[in-house]
Structures are given as structure tokens and as C-alpha cells.
Amino acid sequence: MRAAALYSAAGSLLLTALAAAPVEAGPAPPAGPGSAEARGTAVAARRAAAAGIGYGACPEAEELPGSMRCGTVTVPLDYAHPDGKRIKLTVSRVRATHKDPDDGRHRVPGQGALLYNPGGPGGSGLYFPLVGMVPEWKRIAAAYDLVGYAPRGVAPSAALSCQDPGDFFKGPRPAPTRPSDAYKRERAAEAAAYARDCAERGGDALRHYHSLNNARDLEVLRAALGERRLTFMGASYGTYLGALYAELFPSHVRRMVFDSVVNPDPGQVWYRNNLGQSEAFEDRWDAFREWIAEHDDVYGLGDTPRKVQHSYEEASARLAAKPAGGTVGPAQLQGAFLSAGYYDDYWPHRAEALAAYLRGDPQPLVEQAGTRTEAGAVGAENSNAVYTAVECNDAPWPTDFGVWDRDNTRLARRAPFETWDNVWTNLPCAYWRAPRQQPLDVRTAPGELPPTLVLAAERDAATPYEGALELRRRLAGSVLVTERDAGTHGIAGGPNTCVNGHLEAYLLRGRLPARDASCAPRPEPQPRA
């Protein structure tokens, strides 16, 4: 699933070693300074610095406002062969306003470009510069050109596809927490077919969609932007990308913000990360049910978490018998409520939809969980293709479904809500045909990297908190700011003024706390009137 995170308390699982490397897998080419990829990156960066970025209107398909300008940066498909096939990455930018939101007479000096990656993998950052219109971002937008981009494979940057978008949304599906052997065989066959389709559609280029190349792309983007050193902010998977960049190009870093951190430990990338994520989402589901129970006077779904669970299961059973609107079955219900595990702001909407459905009104649930538009299907299929390619290419995965079955059967006994859905999302990696990379052991020595800022919510499920602790240990000079007792995924520039104060102090003045710090949690969401 998106924002693959860490293998935490799931460490109690008796995991089989990542047995039987894929037939085509082998040691990754060296990533160090003397490698062909390093030399190719330097060649591509010099070319990009000379070419710059010619900004103009943004692609119509992206529906970006006219105030935003877009351009492209050319990068090698394969950095070991910089004179071979090349692809274009689309970049978006809004210039620094230089307007002090607290004093209109004061002109804020510019600090260059702030480049952002929203995560995924498979997410597009083209919309990022729009955050400058949000009050919490205005001070940062005054000082920085806000720059987003679509990473390689993400439309319109050499878009990757693994299947016809019209076939991507399967319509109503079951969501068994204890799937039968027959259902497991069905989903395994589906995953194998998807991996085969990716190989056939992607061809030889498919092997070049991975995180190491994404980090090299960042270096070329830095050069194209005319920045001597990179100021970067990554959220979720974007933190792993930033960590790889810090390992590969530490002297090219100016400032870096890691928001909601993927555990960079090579042993966790990516299979064990996803196990930990599944376990963490059980805690978030518990918290959501407790919140609904506290507001039983509003929703009528039960005054205890167990009663709320019963209401959810009743809705799932009804949807299995008769999908809402012909499109929403148990899997779509589970997907809608899973998204509430990422963001507290979704809690009132999902609770309202569940309550309305059980009262006989399916429309709110259909609107929140139903099949997307044709345009939405195209984007979702592309995002999923990139996600799958990057994670499957990045590291070895178990190639025996028996390993997946045993580990996740054990995990689902105590974490049933998300476990099997996470398996089906990632299972194509068991049958992946492209060669695998070996994850880098990210680790910087004191003085090798400028001080960096790590942000994390203590109860984040998408990227569990241990990932932030691990990255802080691995990047010398980094400082961790924790939002205590909070679980929203992605906390920078949100409603927490304490978190934002640390973010602004670092990006605007280069100041970090003397030691790790914490902020009180944001208020819990309130039921809507």
C-alpha cells in the first residue's frame, strides 16, 4: 500500500528469510562515487545546469492554475548510460512572493527553490506550489520558490502503465479478514498476471523505475534549478527518497525536512515495512472506533468500540449481499475506512456515511467509496503501476507465496483490519520479472551532512514512529520533532502551530532545537453539525 512504512512490533513474527531471490535478481550495480551510475549522474547534472528549465504553461491534463508555470528536465532512463534513452520530468513552480504576511512593507529575501516530493511512490508533486496560498505556508512561500514535480513514471513524466485503466477498478469485491485457500489462489493468480502485464508493457525500461534512480533524478533537478545545494522536503515515501539522496550526495544538501518517515533500514525495505504498517493500522482502527463510540449520540453506531465494530461488520455483510450503488462492496468499504487511518479529518465523513447507510441512505457511502471517474481511473492506474514498479524493483521480496501466507496469517490474528488488503496490493512483487536492487545502508557521519529536520506523529500508522527514530539515528546531526499522541500522516504545514514553528525556524533561519523536541497533539476532530 501507499507510504510503505516500518516493521515494528511485528518483529515478534517468526519470519522466514527472504528466500529464493528472483531468478533474474542479482547484486545491484554499485551506487558509490566511482560507479557508472555516479558518473552518468554527473554528466546529466552538468547538462541540466547548462540547459536550465524553460517555464511555460502547464499541461492541460493536470488542470493547474495559470499562475503556476511548468517546464521539463531531461534525465537518463539508465544512469549507467547517460547518452542512451532519455526521459523528461515535468516540473511546476510558483515564484517566491517576497511578501511578509506579518508586515506588508517588508520585502522577504529569497532563499532559492524548495523542492518537494509527496510520497507514494507514485504520487505527483505538481500541485505542491499551490500550498503557498494556505496561511500556514505563507512565510515559507515568501522566501522560497515552491517547486513540485512528477517523478519518473508518474504522468506526465514518461508515464508508466501496467494495465488498461478501464480494468483497474474491479467493482464490488469481498474483503475477507480470514480468506479461504481458494480466494488466496485467486488473488495470487491475479498478482502474477499483473506482474506479467507490467513486464510486457514496460519492457526493458521497467527495471529503471526504482528509488536509487529517483534520488539521482533529484540531483539532476537540483542542477537544472540552478541550486548549488538542494533544499528538499519529502513526505512519507519522499523521506526515503531524501535519505537516499543524503547518502549519495551529502555535500549537495542545504536543508532537508523529512515528514512522516519510512524506516530506511535495508532489512525493512519493503516487505517487512509493510508488515509493520498492517499492524500499526490496527491501532488506528481501534482509535477511530473509540472516537465514533464517544459520539454515539451523533452517529448511533454504538457506544463502545466493540459495538462500532459490529455496525461496521453489519454494513460489510449487507454490501456483500447487495453492493451500494452497484459499485461499493466490502473491499470498497474497507478502503474508505482505511483512508481514515491516514487522516483524522476523514473521521466525521466516514462515520456519517456508515450511519446513513445503515439507516437506509447509501448515497454518502457511494460518494466516498464508489468507483471513480474515467479520468480518475487513468491516474489511479498510473500511480499504482509506479508504486508497484518502484517497490518491487527496490529490494528482494519473498518469491514463495507460502512465506506471505504464513507471515500474514499470523499477523491477521491480531491485526485483521488491513493485513490482507496490504498483501494483495504488494503481492505482484512475489512474481516480479525485473532485476532487484539492493537497498542502500543510509548512514552519514558527523559533519558529513548539514543538520536536518525529522517530523513524525507518534501514532502514525502509514509510517510508524520507529521509522523516524531509525532515520534520526542514521543521519548525524538530525533532530526529531514529535507530535505526541497524534496519528495523522503528514504533519508539516498543518494545524499544529508548534510543529509549524519548528518547520519555519529551520527552513527560514536554519535553526533547529538543541535536542529532540515534542509538540502537543492537534485537537481531535469534531462531529459535523
N, C-alpha and C positions, 0 to 999 in steps of 0.2 A: 504494500500500500504506500501511499504518498508519505514523504517525510520519514523514511525508514529510520528507526531510532536504535536504541541500545538494548543489549541483552543484559537485563538487570537481575531481579530476583529469580528470573527463570533459570539462573545458574544452578538451581537445585535439580534441574532436569539432568538425567543421565543421557548426554548427547553422544551419539556416535560420531566419530571423527568424520570430517567431510570426505567421506570415502570416494574412491574411484573418480579421480579427476576426469572431466570430459575428454573424450577421445582426442579432440583437436586442441585441448588445452596444453599449455606449456609455460615455462617461465616467461614473464613479461620482459620485453626489451628493457635494458637499463634506463632509468629515468634521470640519472645523475648528470653532472655538468659535461662529461665527456661523451655522452651518448649521441647517437644520430638525431634523436628527438630534440635534445637540447640544442644542438647546432641548427636544426631546422627551425626551432622556435626563434632563435636569434636572427636568422635570415628573415623570417616572416615579420618579426617585430621591426627590423630596420626598414623593410618595405612599407609597412603600415605607417611608421613615423614619417616617411617621406611622402606618402600619399595623403595622410590625414583622412578626414571624413567630410565628404560633401553633403551638407544637410539640405533637405528639401521637404516636400510634402510627404506625409507618412502613407504607407499602403492603405488603400481604401478598405480592404477587408478587415483591417484592425479597428476601424471606426474610432480613430483617435482624434482629439480636437485639433483645429487648425493652429492653435498656439504652440503645439508640440511639433518639433522638427525631427525628421528621421534621415538616416543615411545607412550605408553598409560598410563593413570592414571585411576584407578578403583574408581568409586563413587557409592553410593547407588541410586537406582532408586527412592526410597522413603526415605527421610532422617529421618522420624519418625521410620523407621525400618532398621537400618544400617546393620543388619545381614540378611536381606532379599535379594531380587534380586538386582544384581549389574550390572552396565554397564561400558564400557570402553570409555574414551575420548581420541582421538588421538591428540598428541601434536607435534609440529615441532619446531626446534631450529637451530639457527646458532650462534656459539660462538662469543663473542666479539673479534674484530680484534686486539685491543690494539694499533692500528696504528693511529698516529696523522696525519690527512690529510694535516695539515699545516707544519708539521715538522716530516719527516720520521725517525729522530733519537730519537724522544721522544716516550717512551712507556706509553700509557694511562692506568692508573689503572682501574681495573674492578669495576663495581658497582652492579653486580648481574644480575638478569633477568628483562627484561621489557616485561610484558605480555600484549597482545593486543587483543581487540575484535572489529571487523569491523562493527558490527551492524546487521540490518535486522529487527527483529530477523529472523534467518535462514541463515545468512552469515557465511562463513567459513574463519577463520583467518590463515589457514595453510600456505598460501602464504606470510604472513606478513614478515617473516625473510628475504625475498628477497629484501626488501626496503633498506637493508644495502648496496646494490650496487649502489643506487642512490646518487648523490653528496650531496643532501640536508640532507641525513641521515647519512653520513659517520662519523660525530663526535659522534653521538649517538651510532652508531654501533661499534665504537671503545671502548666505555665504557660499553656497555650492551650486554649480551646475548639476542638476539631478539627471542622471543618466541610467537608462534601463536598456535591456537588450533581450533578444530571443536567442537562447543558446543553440548550438548546433543541433539540428534535427527538429527544433520547435518552429513551427510555421511563423513567419515566412523565411526562416533561416535553413534552407535545404531541408524542407520538411520530410520527416520520416513517417512511413505508414506501414502497418503490418496486415491490415485487412480493409475491406470495403467499409467505410464509415456507416453505411446503412445496416451493416450486420453487427455493429459494435454493441448496441444496446439490445440485449436479448429479450426484453419484455419481462413479464412477471416470472420470477424464479423462486424456488424454495431457498431457505436459509437454515438448514438443519445444524443444530449445535452438536448432534451426535450422528453424523452422516453414515449411511449404510455403506457396505463394501461396494455395492453396485453403483451408488452415487459417486463414491470416490473414483471408481474406474471410469465413469463418465467424465468427471472433471479432469482426470489425468489425461484422458484421450484428447479432450478439448485443449488442454495446455500444450500437449505435444503438437497438435495441429497448429496452434498459434505460433509456437516457436518455429515450426517448419515454414509457415507463411512469412514470418519475419525474415528468415534466411532467404527465401525465394524473392521477396520484394526488395529487400535491402542489398542483396548481392554481396560482393566483396567489401563494399563500403561499410556494411553493418558493423564490422569489427572496430571501426574507428570512432564509434559513439560511446565514449566512456569518460570517466571523471578526470583522468590524467590529461586527456585532450581538452576537456572543458577548462582545466586550470591553465593549460598552455594558451587557450583562446583568450583567457583573461590577460595574459601578458601581452598578447598582440593588441588587444583592445586598449590597454594602458598606453602603449606606444602610439596607437592611432589617435588617441585623445590628446596627445602631446604632454602627458603627465610624466615627469621624471620618476615619481614614485606613486604608487597606487593607493587611493583612499577607497576602501571597499566595505560594503555591508552585505552580509549574507544571512538569510533566514532559513531555518530547517536544513534541507539538503545543501543550501547555499553555504552553510557553515562548514560542511565537509569540503566543499569546493575551495573555500577560503583557506582552510587548513592545509590542503594540498599546495595551494599557491604559496603559502607561507613557508612550507618545506622546500619547495622548488626554487623560489625567488625571494628569499628573506630580505635581501638588500634593496629590493624594489618596493617594499611596503612602506607606506607613510602612516596610515592608520587603518585599523580593521575592527569591525564590530561583528561579533558572532551572536546571533539572536536565535535561541531555541536550538540547542546544539545536538547534532548527530555524534554519537560516540565514534571517534576516529581510530580506535584500537583496531589494528588489522585483523585480529581474530574475531571481531564482531561484524565486520563488513562482508556481506549484508545479511546472511542467513540468521545468525544469532541476534542481530539487531531487530529483525522482525519478530522473533520470538519474544524478546523483551517488550516490544511495542504492544503485542497482543495482550501480555499480562498487565501492562500499565493501563490499557483501555478498560479493563475490568474495574479498576479503581475509579476511573472517571465515570463509568456507567453507574457504579454504586452512588457516587456523589450526585449525579443527575437525578437518580431515583429518590434520593433523600430530599433533594430540593423540591421535587414535584410533590412528595408526601407532605412537606411543610406547607404547601399551598393547596392542600386538598379542598379548602373552601372555594378555591377558584376553579380547579380543574376536575375535581371529583373522580380522580383516578386511584384513590386510596390514600389513607393517612399513615401508611408505613411503606418502606421500600419494597417489602415482600408483596404487598397489595398492588403497588405500582407495577411490579414485575408481572403479576397476574393479569393486569389490564393490558400490558404490552403483549403478553402471550395470547390473550384472547383476540386482540386485533390481528396478530400474525396468523392465527388459526382461521379467522374469518377471511383474511386476504388470500390464504392458500385455497380456500373453497371458492372464492369469487374475488378476483383482483379488482381493486378500486379503479374505476375509470378504464378498465381493461389494460392498465399499464403497471399498477402498483401491486406487487406481491410481497411475500415475506422478505425477500432479499432487498427490495427497494425500501421497505420499511426500515430494515436494519441499516442500510446505507444512510438513510436520512438521520437516524438517531446516532450513528457513528460520527457524523459530522458535528453533532452537538458535543461530542467528546473533545473536539478541537477548540471550540469557541463557546464560551458561556453565553454569549449574546444570542445563540440559537435556542437556548433552553425554553424561553417562553413560546416561541413559534412552534417548536416540536410538540410541546405539551398541549398547546391549543389544538394542533392538528390531530393528535391522538384522541383527545377528549371529544372533539367534534365528530371524528369517525365513529367512535363507539356510541355516540348519540344518534348516529344515522346520517351525518353530513360528511361525505367523503372528499368534498372539494378541496379543503385546505391541505389534506394529505396528498391528493393528486398534484396540487400545485407545487408542493415542496419535494415530492419524491418521484413524480411521474417522469415518463420518457421526455427527453429534451427535444428541442427543435432540430431540424436537419443541420443547420449551421453549428449548433451545439454539439451534434454528434461528430462532425468533422473535427472540431477542436479537441473533443474528448478522446477520440481515437488516436489522433496525433500525439496528444500528451501521454496516453498510455503506452504507445509504441516507444516513445523516447524513454519513459520511465523504465520499461522492461529492458530495452537495449542497454541502457547505462548500467543498471544494477546487475544484469546478467553478465555483461562484459567485464565489470569491475573486479570480480573476485570469483574464486571457486565456490560452487554450490554442491550440495548432495545430489548425485545423479540417480540414486535409488529411491523410488517413492516410499519404500518401506521405512527409510530414515525419517522422512517428513511425517509419515503416518504415525510412527511411534512417538516422536517428539511432540507432535501437536495433539495426539490423543491424550497424552499425559497432561499437557498444558491445559487443554479444554476442560478437564475435570474441575479445575479451579478458576479458569478464565474462559467461559464459554462464549461470551458476547461477540468477540472479534476474531477469535483464533482461526476458525476455518475459513472465514472470508479472506483473511490475510494469506492463508495458504493458497487459495485459488488465484489470488492476484499475482503471487510470485512464482507459482509452480512452473510457468514456462522456462524458468532458469534451470530446472532439472533436465530439460531436453534441448538446451541451447546449443547451437551448432558453431557459433563463432568462438575463436580462442579467448581465453580469460586472461585478464590482467592479474598481477599480484599487488594487493594494496600496499601503499607506502606506509612506512613506520614514521608517522609525523612526530618530530621531536626537535625543538630548537634549543640551543644553549643560551645561557645568559649573555646579553649583548648582541646576539645574532639577529634578533628581530626587535623592532620598536615595540613598546608596550601596546597591548591590545585589550579590548573590552569584550567580556563574555557576559551575555544576558540569558537568564533562564527563569522559568516559572517552576516552582518546586514540585508541582503535581502535573506537569505537562506529560501527557501520555504519548503523543506523537514522537517526541524526542525526550525520553525520560531523563531526569535530573542528573543521573550518573554520567551521562554524556558530557554535560557541562563541566563536571568535576574532572573528568578524564582529560578534556581539552585544556583546561586550566593547568593541569599537571604537566602537560606535554609542551605547552608554549611558555617558555620562561619569560617572566615579566608581565604576563596577562593577569587581569583582575576580574573576578566574578562578582556580578551584582544579581542577587536572587530576589524574585518576587515571592515572598513566603505564602504558603497555603493557597496558592493560585494554580490554576491548571490550563489557562488559555494558551494556545500555541502561537507564539509570536507576540512579544510584549513591547518592542520598541515603537515609540511614537503612538502609543495607545492612550488609555485614560489614566494611567498611573503617573502622576506628576513626579514622584520620586525617581522612578525608572527614567523618565524623560530628562530629568535634571542631570543624571549621570551621563546619559547619551549626549546631551548638548555640551556638557563640560568637556567631554572627550573630543567630540568632533569639532567643536568651535575653538577650544582653547588647549587641546591636548592634555587635559587634566584627568587623572584617574584617582580613585580613592587610594589611600596609602595601603589598604588591605582590603580583602573581600568585604563586600557590604550587602545589606539586605534592605528591602522595602516592604512595607505593609501591603497586604493584598488589595486589589481593586474591590469595590463593593460587589456583592453577589447581584445577579440580575433580578429585576422585579417583574412580577406578572404584569402584563399589559392590561390597561383598563378596558 
